[in-house]
C-alpha cells in the first residue's frame, strides 16, 4: 500500500495501466491495482525471483510514498489472473472509455481460490482504499473452476 505524491489524472492512470500491462505480461506477473483519491494498493503474483526486484522497483517509484508491504508469501495458485485495475474517480464519466479500469462497485468478488486469511486481507485493502461500500457485483467473464 502507498500514497500518491499527487493526485493521478486520467492520463496518469491510463499510462500506468499501459505500463503495468506491458511489464506484467513480459514477466508473467498477475494481480490487481486499486486507486482511490491518492490511496494505492497493489497485489502482485508471480515467480519470487521476479517479484522481489519488482517490489524494490515499485517501492522506489517516485509517483508514490509511504510504501508498506503487508504480505509476502508463497501461494498455491494465482487468484488475480483475470483482474485488472480498480479506481474511484472524481468524475465517473472520464473513466468509462479507459479499457481495463472498473469502478469499485463493479470489482470482481474475492476469488474462491484464496484462503480465508488472504481474502480478509484483500477485503481490508479494498476498504482501506475505497472506504466502506455496498457489496460488489461480479463482472461477467469466464467461470472459475
Secondary structure, DSSP 8 states (H G I E B T S, - for coil): -EEESS---HHHHHHHHHHHHHHHHHHT-EEEEEEETTEEEEEEES-HHHHHHHHHHHHH-TTEE----------SS-S-TT--EEEE-SSGGGGTTSTTEEEGGG-----TTS-HHHHHHHHHHHHHHH-S-S-----S-----
